[in-house]
Amino acid sequence: MKKKKLEFMLNLVSPVFQSDLVCTFFHPLPRDEKATPSSKPTEAVWSPASGNELGEVKLSISYKNDKLFIMVMHIRGLPPMQDGTDPDPYVKLYLLPDPQKTSKKKTKAARRTCNPTYNEMLVYERIPEGDLDQRVIHLRVLGDGAFWENTPLLGEAFIPLKRLVPGQHWVDWHQLSGAGSASST
């Protein structure tokens, strides 16, 4: 009798359990990486692709009512620190052009991981729609350290917003490159 009740309850809540919101909150990467019968096991999602030494960052970007919404979701494949330990990574964003560097926003640091999940929303307000063509997100992944240590740059990306349409929602992985490398997606 208990087994039938449990099966009934699980079948009843299936649409809720499999909703994007629930899956992203509790199981972020497996749901994001739509598995196919020939796909690799879930563990392979966390490892960097060959030649992808600096990793990738997954962002959700949208624009509505003069607000730019950037959700920093996940990073995968960051390299370990030079001493072999996993970094304490965090993400710092600038909305370029920004000569005075007043657009800085950052996530909390994840502890000891090369594959952090953040799911943190960073919002830029009062961005006129006409400005999107000239705007670029400068994303930097840094290693959190003690205040007397140099903060290592683990990777960065430049993401132009010229194709972002109001009401449109981008969700994509962006390749991280080394400092000074020109990269855009």
PASEBA-1860 file (N, C-alpha, C; in nm, 3 decimals):
! residues 185
1> MKKKKLEF> 0.082/-0.119/0.000/0.000/0.000/0.000/0.087/0.126/0.000 ~ 0.191/0.130/0.082/0.278/0.246/0.089/0.349/0.269/-0.044 ~ 0.388/0.161/-0.110/0.456/0.173/-0.237/0.366/0.238/-0.342 ~ 0.240/0.202/-0.345/0.146/0.260/-0.442/0.125/0.409/-0.414 ~ 0.115/0.447/-0.287/0.100/0.589/-0.253/0.222/0.668/-0.298 ~ 0.339/0.615/-0.273/0.461/0.683/-0.312/0.469/0.698/-0.464 ~ 0.437/0.591/-0.538/0.437/0.599/-0.684/0.336/0.703/-0.732 ~ 0.219/0.705/-0.672/0.116/0.801/-0.710/0.165/0.945/-0.686
9> MLNLVSPV> 0.225/0.969/-0.570/0.274/1.103/-0.537/0.386/1.145/-0.631 ~ 0.477/1.054/-0.663/0.586/1.088/-0.754/0.535/1.119/-0.894 ~ 0.437/1.044/-0.940/0.380/1.071/-1.072/0.301/1.202/-1.071 ~ 0.239/1.235/-0.960/0.160/1.356/-0.950/0.247/1.481/-0.955 ~ 0.362/1.476/-0.891/0.448/1.594/-0.884/0.555/1.597/-0.993 ~ 0.550/1.506/-1.087/0.651/1.500/-1.192/0.672/1.632/-1.265 ~ 0.565/1.703/-1.306/0.589/1.831/-1.374/0.660/1.932/-1.285 ~ 0.632/1.930/-1.156/0.700/2.021/-1.065/0.844/1.979/-1.047
17> FQSDLVCT> 0.865/1.851/-1.022/0.999/1.800/-0.998/1.091/1.822/-1.118 ~ 1.037/1.812/-1.239/1.118/1.826/-1.359/1.117/1.967/-1.416 ~ 1.059/2.063/-1.346/1.057/2.201/-1.396/1.199/2.256/-1.399 ~ 1.223/2.351/-1.489/1.356/2.411/-1.502/1.403/2.476/-1.372 ~ 1.313/2.544/-1.302/1.351/2.611/-1.179/1.399/2.512/-1.074 ~ 1.324/2.406/-1.052/1.362/2.307/-0.951/1.491/2.237/-0.992 ~ 1.501/2.197/-1.117/1.621/2.126/-1.162/1.744/2.214/-1.157 ~ 1.731/2.341/-1.194/1.846/2.431/-1.189/1.891/2.454/-1.046
25> FFHPLPRD> 1.795/2.464/-0.955/1.830/2.489/-0.815/1.898/2.368/-0.752 ~ 1.842/2.249/-0.772/1.894/2.131/-0.704/1.995/2.051/-0.785 ~ 1.984/2.055/-0.915/2.072/1.976/-1.001/2.116/2.061/-1.120 ~ 2.199/2.163/-1.100/2.224/2.260/-1.204/2.286/2.204/-1.333 ~ 2.393/2.134/-1.325/2.460/2.096/-1.450/2.394/1.980/-1.524 ~ 2.352/1.873/-1.460/2.292/1.766/-1.540/2.172/1.813/-1.622 ~ 2.089/1.902/-1.570/1.973/1.950/-1.644/2.018/2.044/-1.756 ~ 2.120/2.126/-1.729/2.167/2.220/-1.829/2.229/2.150/-1.948
33> EKATPSSK> 2.293/2.040/-1.924/2.357/1.964/-2.031/2.261/1.856/-2.074 ~ 2.168/1.889/-2.161/2.066/1.793/-2.206/2.133/1.664/-2.251 ~ 2.114/1.561/-2.174/2.179/1.433/-2.202/2.111/1.365/-2.321 ~ 2.195/1.303/-2.402/2.146/1.222/-2.512/2.192/1.080/-2.486 ~ 2.130/0.980/-2.548/2.170/0.842/-2.521/2.319/0.817/-2.544 ~ 2.380/0.890/-2.637/2.522/0.866/-2.664/2.613/0.959/-2.585 ~ 2.557/1.041/-2.495/2.640/1.136/-2.421/2.723/1.065/-2.314 ~ 2.825/1.136/-2.269/2.914/1.082/-2.167/2.844/1.089/-2.031
41> PTEAVWSP> 2.895/1.018/-1.932/2.837/1.027/-1.798/2.847/1.169/-1.744 ~ 2.767/1.199/-1.642/2.761/1.333/-1.585/2.898/1.383/-1.542 ~ 2.983/1.296/-1.492/3.115/1.340/-1.446/3.194/1.405/-1.559 ~ 3.173/1.363/-1.682/3.246/1.420/-1.794/3.210/1.566/-1.817 ~ 3.091/1.607/-1.776/3.049/1.746/-1.792/3.143/1.839/-1.716 ~ 3.192/1.791/-1.602/3.276/1.876/-1.518/3.418/1.890/-1.570 ~ 3.462/1.800/-1.654/3.600/1.808/-1.699/3.610/1.896/-1.822 ~ 3.721/1.968/-1.836/3.735/2.056/-1.951/3.754/1.977/-2.079
49> ASGNELGE> 3.709/2.034/-2.190/3.733/1.973/-2.320/3.881/1.983/-2.352 ~ 3.929/1.899/-2.441/4.071/1.904/-2.474/4.106/2.040/-2.529 ~ 4.216/2.096/-2.482/4.258/2.228/-2.523/4.187/2.339/-2.447 ~ 4.098/2.306/-2.360/4.021/2.404/-2.285/4.082/2.416/-2.145 ~ 4.201/2.472/-2.138/4.276/2.471/-2.013/4.226/2.571/-1.910 ~ 4.158/2.678/-1.954/4.114/2.780/-1.860/3.967/2.770/-1.824 ~ 3.895/2.678/-1.884/3.757/2.655/-1.846/3.657/2.741/-1.920 ~ 3.531/2.728/-1.875/3.419/2.800/-1.935/3.327/2.848/-1.824
57> VKLSISYK> 3.254/2.954/-1.853/3.157/3.008/-1.759/3.021/3.009/-1.826 ~ 2.919/2.968/-1.752/2.782/2.967/-1.804/2.707/3.087/-1.746 ~ 2.653/3.169/-1.837/2.579/3.288/-1.798/2.438/3.284/-1.856 ~ 2.348/3.348/-1.787/2.214/3.377/-1.837/2.206/3.529/-1.843 ~ 2.182/3.584/-1.963/2.181/3.729/-1.982/2.048/3.770/-2.041 ~ 1.985/3.872/-1.982/1.861/3.925/-2.038/1.853/4.075/-2.010 ~ 1.766/4.141/-2.085/1.750/4.286/-2.074/1.601/4.319/-2.077 ~ 1.557/4.401/-1.979/1.417/4.440/-1.974/1.404/4.568/-1.893
65> NDKLFIMV> 1.326/4.662/-1.942/1.297/4.787/-1.869/1.423/4.859/-1.822 ~ 1.517/4.880/-1.912/1.644/4.949/-1.884/1.729/4.879/-1.777 ~ 1.708/4.749/-1.760/1.789/4.672/-1.666/1.853/4.555/-1.739 ~ 1.981/4.533/-1.712/2.055/4.421/-1.767/2.072/4.319/-1.655 ~ 2.022/4.199/-1.677/2.027/4.092/-1.577/2.131/3.990/-1.622 ~ 2.229/3.965/-1.538/2.333/3.867/-1.568/2.337/3.768/-1.452 ~ 2.297/3.644/-1.482/2.307/3.540/-1.379/2.434/3.459/-1.406 ~ 2.523/3.462/-1.311/2.643/3.379/-1.318/2.603/3.243/-1.264
73> MHIRGLPP> 2.599/3.144/-1.352/2.547/3.013/-1.314/2.657/2.918/-1.269 ~ 2.745/2.881/-1.362/2.846/2.779/-1.333/2.978/2.814/-1.401 ~ 3.082/2.755/-1.350/3.212/2.752/-1.418/3.256/2.607/-1.418 ~ 3.314/2.565/-1.530/3.367/2.428/-1.535/3.508/2.431/-1.593 ~ 3.590/2.343/-1.541/3.722/2.320/-1.598/3.827/2.423/-1.563 ~ 3.816/2.492/-1.450/3.923/2.582/-1.410/4.047/2.500/-1.376 ~ 4.165/2.551/-1.407/4.286/2.476/-1.370/4.313/2.491/-1.220 ~ 4.379/2.392/-1.161/4.419/2.407/-1.020/4.527/2.515/-1.008
81> MQDGTDPD> 4.550/2.560/-0.887/4.653/2.660/-0.860/4.790/2.598/-0.886 ~ 4.892/2.681/-0.889/5.028/2.633/-0.918/5.076/2.532/-0.815 ~ 5.027/2.543/-0.692/5.069/2.447/-0.589/4.986/2.319/-0.591 ~ 4.893/2.306/-0.689/4.814/2.185/-0.704/4.681/2.186/-0.629 ~ 4.655/2.288/-0.549/4.528/2.295/-0.476/4.421/2.357/-0.565 ~ 4.296/2.330/-0.532/4.184/2.391/-0.605/4.170/2.536/-0.560 ~ 4.134/2.624/-0.653/4.119/2.766/-0.617/3.990/2.794/-0.541 ~ 3.981/2.915/-0.488/3.859/2.968/-0.429/3.808/3.075/-0.526
89> PYVKLYLL> 3.744/3.034/-0.636/3.713/3.130/-0.742/3.590/3.217/-0.714 ~ 3.597/3.339/-0.767/3.480/3.426/-0.771/3.482/3.499/-0.904 ~ 3.368/3.556/-0.942/3.355/3.623/-1.070/3.337/3.772/-1.047 ~ 3.414/3.851/-1.123/3.402/3.995/-1.118/3.359/4.042/-1.256 ~ 3.257/4.129/-1.262/3.206/4.180/-1.389/3.225/4.330/-1.397 ~ 3.255/4.378/-1.518/3.251/4.520/-1.551/3.166/4.533/-1.675 ~ 3.090/4.640/-1.685/3.012/4.669/-1.804/3.086/4.780/-1.878 ~ 3.155/4.743/-1.986/3.237/4.837/-2.062/3.153/4.910/-2.166
97> PDPQKTSK> 3.188/5.031/-2.206/3.298/5.111/-2.154/3.268/5.162/-2.013 ~ 3.373/5.168/-1.934/3.359/5.207/-1.794/3.491/5.271/-1.748 ~ 3.519/5.394/-1.793/3.648/5.456/-1.763/3.676/5.472/-1.613 ~ 3.572/5.495/-1.532/3.594/5.513/-1.388/3.583/5.382/-1.309 ~ 3.555/5.272/-1.378/3.540/5.141/-1.314/3.435/5.144/-1.202 ~ 3.320/5.204/-1.234/3.211/5.212/-1.137/3.111/5.100/-1.154 ~ 3.126/5.019/-1.260/3.028/4.913/-1.287/3.066/4.778/-1.227 ~ 3.167/4.777/-1.143/3.215/4.650/-1.087/3.107/4.582/-1.003
105> KKTKAARR> 3.084/4.454/-1.032/2.996/4.368/-0.952/3.067/4.234/-0.938 ~ 3.043/4.165/-0.828/3.109/4.035/-0.813/3.023/3.937/-0.735 ~ 3.056/3.810/-0.755/2.988/3.702/-0.685/3.062/3.672/-0.556 ~ 3.003/3.587/-0.476/3.073/3.535/-0.359/3.176/3.434/-0.407 ~ 3.275/3.409/-0.327/3.377/3.310/-0.362/3.325/3.170/-0.331 ~ 3.352/3.078/-0.421/3.325/2.936/-0.396/3.452/2.878/-0.334 ~ 3.438/2.785/-0.248/3.554/2.732/-0.176/3.608/2.605/-0.238 ~ 3.739/2.608/-0.264/3.817/2.491/-0.306/3.751/2.407/-0.415
113> TCNPTYNE> 3.730/2.469/-0.533/3.671/2.394/-0.643/3.715/2.452/-0.777 ~ 3.727/2.365/-0.873/3.755/2.405/-1.011/3.626/2.409/-1.093 ~ 3.514/2.372/-1.033/3.385/2.364/-1.101/3.274/2.423/-1.013 ~ 3.280/2.553/-0.984/3.182/2.611/-0.892/3.046/2.635/-0.956 ~ 2.943/2.634/-0.873/2.809/2.675/-0.910/2.775/2.796/-0.824 ~ 2.733/2.905/-0.889/2.701/3.028/-0.818/2.550/3.055/-0.816 ~ 2.488/3.056/-0.934/2.347/3.094/-0.949/2.319/3.227/-0.879 ~ 2.406/3.325/-0.905/2.391/3.460/-0.849/2.352/3.557/-0.959
121> MLVYERIP> 2.251/3.639/-0.931/2.202/3.738/-1.026/2.269/3.872/-0.998 ~ 2.331/3.930/-1.100/2.392/4.062/-1.092/2.313/4.152/-1.186 ~ 2.267/4.267/-1.137/2.177/4.353/-1.214/2.241/4.490/-1.234 ~ 2.239/4.536/-1.359/2.280/4.672/-1.393/2.154/4.750/-1.427 ~ 2.132/4.859/-1.355/2.012/4.941/-1.376/2.046/5.064/-1.458 ~ 1.941/5.127/-1.513/1.952/5.249/-1.592/2.047/5.234/-1.711 ~ 2.028/5.126/-1.786/2.104/5.103/-1.909/2.007/5.126/-2.025 ~ 2.017/5.240/-2.095/1.924/5.264/-2.206/1.941/5.159/-2.316
129> EGDLDQRV> 1.829/5.122/-2.377/1.831/5.020/-2.482/1.930/5.054/-2.593 ~ 1.939/5.180/-2.629/2.030/5.222/-2.736/2.177/5.202/-2.701 ~ 2.209/5.188/-2.573/2.349/5.170/-2.531/2.397/5.026/-2.547 ~ 2.306/4.931/-2.564/2.347/4.790/-2.569/2.445/4.763/-2.683 ~ 2.428/4.834/-2.795/2.517/4.812/-2.910/2.664/4.839/-2.878 ~ 2.689/4.932/-2.786/2.827/4.969/-2.753/2.878/4.901/-2.626 ~ 2.795/4.823/-2.561/2.834/4.765/-2.432/2.893/4.626/-2.447 ~ 2.989/4.596/-2.360/3.056/4.465/-2.355/3.071/4.427/-2.209
137> IHLRVLGD> 3.038/4.302/-2.178/3.061/4.251/-2.043/3.205/4.203/-2.036 ~ 3.281/4.255/-1.940/3.417/4.206/-1.913/3.408/4.122/-1.788 ~ 3.421/3.992/-1.805/3.407/3.896/-1.696/3.546/3.845/-1.660 ~ 3.577/3.848/-1.532/3.706/3.797/-1.483/3.680/3.695/-1.373 ~ 3.749/3.582/-1.381/3.742/3.481/-1.275/3.872/3.493/-1.197 ~ 3.859/3.520/-1.070/3.975/3.543/-0.984/3.977/3.443/-0.870 ~ 4.094/3.417/-0.818/4.108/3.329/-0.702/4.109/3.413/-0.576 ~ 4.021/3.379/-0.484/4.012/3.452/-0.358/4.126/3.411/-0.269
145> GAFWENTP> 4.195/3.508/-0.214/4.306/3.478/-0.124/4.304/3.575/-0.008 ~ 4.399/3.559/0.082/4.411/3.652/0.193/4.444/3.791/0.137 ~ 4.408/3.895/0.209/4.422/4.030/0.156/4.567/4.069/0.128 ~ 4.664/4.002/0.186/4.803/4.035/0.161/4.860/3.958/0.041 ~ 4.783/3.863/-0.012/4.829/3.787/-0.129/4.781/3.854/-0.257 ~ 4.853/3.830/-0.366/4.805/3.873/-0.496/4.688/3.785/-0.537 ~ 4.583/3.845/-0.590/4.466/3.770/-0.634/4.494/3.720/-0.775 ~ 4.506/3.589/-0.794/4.539/3.538/-0.927/4.419/3.546/-1.023
153> LLGEAFIP> 4.447/3.585/-1.148/4.347/3.583/-1.253/4.344/3.442/-1.310 ~ 4.228/3.376/-1.299/4.213/3.239/-1.347/4.164/3.234/-1.491 ~ 4.103/3.342/-1.538/4.054/3.349/-1.675/3.962/3.467/-1.691 ~ 3.937/3.506/-1.817/3.848/3.617/-1.843/3.780/3.600/-1.978 ~ 3.672/3.675/-1.997/3.599/3.672/-2.123/3.539/3.810/-2.149 ~ 3.527/3.844/-2.276/3.461/3.967/-2.319/3.339/3.927/-2.399 ~ 3.221/3.973/-2.356/3.095/3.931/-2.418/3.022/4.054/-2.470 ~ 3.024/4.076/-2.603/2.954/4.192/-2.659/2.803/4.175/-2.651
161> LKRLVPGQ> 2.733/4.285/-2.627/2.588/4.283/-2.612/2.515/4.338/-2.734 ~ 2.586/4.360/-2.844/2.524/4.425/-2.961/2.410/4.345/-3.022 ~ 2.405/4.214/-3.001/2.295/4.133/-3.055/2.186/4.103/-2.954 ~ 2.200/4.154/-2.832/2.098/4.129/-2.730/1.974/4.215/-2.758 ~ 1.859/4.151/-2.766/1.733/4.217/-2.794/1.653/4.223/-2.664 ~ 1.588/4.339/-2.634/1.505/4.345/-2.513/1.403/4.231/-2.511 ~ 1.391/4.169/-2.394/1.301/4.056/-2.378/1.365/3.923/-2.414 ~ 1.478/3.927/-2.483/1.550/3.805/-2.522/1.627/3.754/-2.401
169> HWVDWHQL> 1.647/3.623/-2.397/1.715/3.558/-2.284/1.826/3.469/-2.341 ~ 1.951/3.505/-2.315/2.065/3.423/-2.358/2.108/3.333/-2.243 ~ 2.130/3.207/-2.271/2.192/3.116/-2.176/2.298/3.041/-2.255 ~ 2.424/3.060/-2.218/2.531/3.000/-2.298/2.659/2.988/-2.216 ~ 2.745/2.896/-2.261/2.880/2.881/-2.206/2.972/2.976/-2.281 ~ 3.063/3.041/-2.210/3.160/3.133/-2.269/3.300/3.087/-2.230 ~ 3.384/3.075/-2.329/3.522/3.029/-2.311/3.602/3.134/-2.233 ~ 3.678/3.090/-2.135/3.768/3.178/-2.062/3.905/3.176/-2.130
177> SGAGSASS> 3.968/3.292/-2.135/4.103/3.301/-2.192/4.197/3.361/-2.088 ~ 4.325/3.362/-2.119/4.424/3.419/-2.027/4.420/3.570/-2.032 ~ 4.487/3.633/-1.938/4.490/3.780/-1.930/4.547/3.838/-2.057 ~ 4.475/3.938/-2.111/4.523/4.008/-2.230/4.487/3.940/-2.360 ~ 4.435/3.818/-2.357/4.395/3.750/-2.481/4.265/3.809/-2.530 ~ 4.252/3.825/-2.657/4.127/3.878/-2.714/4.031/3.761/-2.732 ~ 3.917/3.767/-2.665/3.816/3.663/-2.682/3.679/3.727/-2.678 ~ 3.591/3.678/-2.759/3.452/3.723/-2.756/3.366/3.610/-2.808
185> T> 3.241/3.608/-2.762/3.149/3.503/-2.807/3.026/3.564/-2.864
END
